[in-house]
Amino acid sequence: MTISAKTLDEIDKEREKEYLKKLEAIFFISGRYLTMSELVSLSDLNPIIIQELIEKLKEKYNKEDSAIEIIEKNGNWKMDVKQEYFNIVKKLAGGDSEFTKAEQETLAIIAYKQPIKQSAVIKIRGNKAYDNIKKFVDLGLVKKKKLGHTYLLTLSEDFYNYFNLSKEK
């Protein structure tokens, strides 16, 4: 079987679409500025590809006349709502969430990278993540299995039920 140039091009385009979705999800859930090394760690992509994808996301949001934008500050990037929509967001974001923003970010990293070592989560999120992880284990959302000097963290069935998600195989 031979693979035509068109087929290779189609494969590349599909791969790029998946990479864009992955990076977009990382920006969406982080809610803060991310360094290139954090983006590399979270996405498993190389910095050159990430830089190209950031530019494509910027173009996408500009082209679609979106309320969302990618902001760069001192070599760090984040997804945010454009300035003119901040008042709407403040009204919506004023309510209480079941989990703090820090807890949500920690849980998102575990969900995205699982199985992941607890030490890796702490490296990404800082020492406060120990409390977040304990809370998730106590709630039964995360399973913790001893692995050397650290733990291996995975999502439990209760996580999928709690958030009404289907478990991908």
C-alpha positions as CSV (number, residue, x, y, z in Angstrom):
1,M,0.0,0.0,0.0
2,T,1.3,3.4,-0.9
3,I,0.5,6.6,0.9
4,S,-0.1,9.5,-1.4
5,A,1.0,13.1,-0.6
6,K,-2.6,14.0,-0.2
7,T,-3.1,11.3,2.4
8,L,0.0,12.5,4.3
9,D,-1.3,16.1,4.2
10,E,-4.7,14.9,5.5
11,I,-3.0,13.0,8.3
12,D,-1.0,16.1,9.2
13,K,-4.1,18.3,9.2
14,E,-5.9,15.8,11.5
15,R,-2.9,15.7,13.8
16,E,-2.7,19.5,14.0
17,K,-6.5,19.7,14.7
18,E,-6.0,17.3,17.7
19,Y,-3.0,19.3,18.9
20,L,-5.0,22.5,18.7
21,K,-7.8,20.9,20.7
22,K,-5.3,19.7,23.3
23,L,-3.7,23.1,23.7
24,E,-7.1,24.8,23.8
25,A,-8.2,22.5,26.6
26,I,-5.1,23.2,28.6
27,F,-5.6,27.0,28.3
28,F,-9.3,26.7,29.1
29,I,-8.8,24.8,32.3
30,S,-5.7,26.5,33.6
31,G,-7.2,30.0,33.9
32,R,-3.7,31.5,34.4
33,Y,-0.6,32.3,32.5
34,L,1.4,29.3,31.5
35,T,5.1,29.1,30.7
36,M,6.4,27.3,27.7
37,S,7.8,24.5,30.0
38,E,4.4,24.1,31.6
39,L,2.8,23.9,28.1
40,V,5.4,21.3,27.0
41,S,4.8,19.3,30.2
42,L,1.0,19.4,30.0
43,S,0.7,18.8,26.2
44,D,3.7,16.5,25.5
45,L,4.4,18.7,22.4
46,N,7.6,20.4,21.5
47,P,8.0,24.2,21.9
48,I,8.1,24.9,18.2
49,I,4.8,23.2,17.6
50,I,3.3,24.9,20.6
51,Q,4.4,28.3,19.4
52,E,2.8,27.6,15.9
53,L,-0.4,26.3,17.6
54,I,-0.7,29.4,19.8
55,E,-0.5,31.6,16.7
56,K,-3.2,29.5,15.1
57,L,-5.4,29.8,18.2
58,K,-5.0,33.6,18.1
59,E,-5.9,33.7,14.5
60,K,-8.9,31.4,15.1
61,Y,-10.3,33.6,17.8
62,N,-9.7,36.8,15.8
63,K,-11.2,35.3,12.6
64,E,-14.3,34.0,14.4
65,D,-14.8,37.4,16.1
66,S,-14.8,35.5,19.4
67,A,-15.1,36.8,23.0
68,I,-12.1,34.7,23.8
69,E,-8.4,35.6,23.2
70,I,-5.0,34.2,23.8
71,I,-2.9,36.8,25.7
72,E,0.9,36.8,25.9
73,K,2.8,38.4,28.7
74,N,6.6,38.1,29.2
75,G,6.7,34.8,27.3
76,N,3.7,33.3,29.2
77,W,0.3,32.7,27.7
78,K,-3.3,32.3,28.8
79,M,-6.8,32.2,27.4
80,D,-9.1,34.9,28.7
81,V,-12.3,36.7,27.9
82,K,-11.8,39.9,25.9
83,Q,-11.9,43.1,28.1
84,E,-15.3,44.2,26.8
85,Y,-16.9,41.1,28.2
86,F,-15.4,41.2,31.7
87,N,-18.6,42.6,33.3
88,I,-20.6,39.6,32.1
89,V,-18.0,37.1,33.3
90,K,-17.9,38.8,36.7
91,K,-21.6,38.4,37.2
92,L,-21.5,34.7,36.2
93,A,-18.3,33.9,38.1
94,G,-19.5,35.5,41.3
95,G,-21.3,32.4,42.5
96,D,-19.8,29.7,44.7
97,S,-18.3,26.7,43.1
98,E,-18.1,23.3,44.9
99,F,-14.4,23.3,44.3
100,T,-12.0,26.2,44.5
101,K,-10.2,27.3,41.3
102,A,-7.0,25.7,42.6
103,E,-8.8,22.4,43.3
104,Q,-10.4,22.5,39.9
105,E,-7.0,23.1,38.3
106,T,-5.4,20.2,40.3
107,L,-8.2,17.8,39.4
108,A,-8.0,18.9,35.7
109,I,-4.3,18.0,35.6
110,I,-4.9,14.6,37.2
111,A,-7.8,13.9,34.8
112,Y,-5.8,15.0,31.7
113,K,-2.5,13.3,32.5
114,Q,-3.6,10.2,34.4
115,P,-2.1,8.0,35.5
116,I,0.2,10.6,37.0
117,K,2.6,10.6,39.9
118,Q,1.6,12.7,42.8
119,S,5.1,14.2,42.8
120,A,4.5,15.4,39.2
121,V,1.2,17.1,40.2
122,I,3.0,18.8,43.2
123,K,5.8,19.9,40.8
124,I,3.2,21.5,38.5
125,R,0.7,22.9,41.1
126,G,2.9,23.4,44.2
127,N,2.6,22.1,47.8
128,K,-1.0,23.2,48.2
129,A,-2.0,20.4,45.8
130,Y,-1.4,17.9,48.6
131,D,-4.5,19.2,50.3
132,N,-6.4,19.2,47.0
133,I,-5.4,15.6,46.3
134,K,-6.4,14.5,49.9
135,K,-9.8,16.0,49.4
136,F,-10.3,14.2,46.0
137,V,-9.2,10.9,47.5
138,D,-11.5,11.4,50.5
139,L,-14.4,12.2,48.2
140,G,-13.6,9.1,46.2
141,L,-12.9,11.0,43.0
142,V,-9.3,10.0,42.7
143,K,-7.5,6.7,43.5
144,K,-4.1,6.7,45.0
145,K,-1.7,3.8,44.8
146,K,1.8,3.7,46.4
147,L,4.6,3.9,43.9
148,G,8.0,4.1,45.4
149,H,8.3,7.3,47.4
150,T,5.2,8.8,45.8
151,Y,1.7,7.8,44.7
152,L,0.2,7.0,41.3
153,L,-3.0,9.0,40.9
154,T,-5.9,7.9,38.6
155,L,-9.6,8.9,38.3
156,S,-12.1,6.6,40.0
157,E,-15.4,5.4,38.7
158,D,-17.0,7.9,41.1
159,F,-15.3,10.7,39.3
160,Y,-17.0,9.8,36.0
161,N,-20.4,9.3,37.8
162,Y,-19.9,12.6,39.8
163,F,-19.3,14.6,36.6
164,N,-21.7,12.6,34.5
165,L,-19.0,11.6,32.1
166,S,-18.4,8.4,30.1
167,K,-15.1,6.7,30.7
168,E,-13.0,6.6,27.5
169,K,-11.4,3.3,26.7
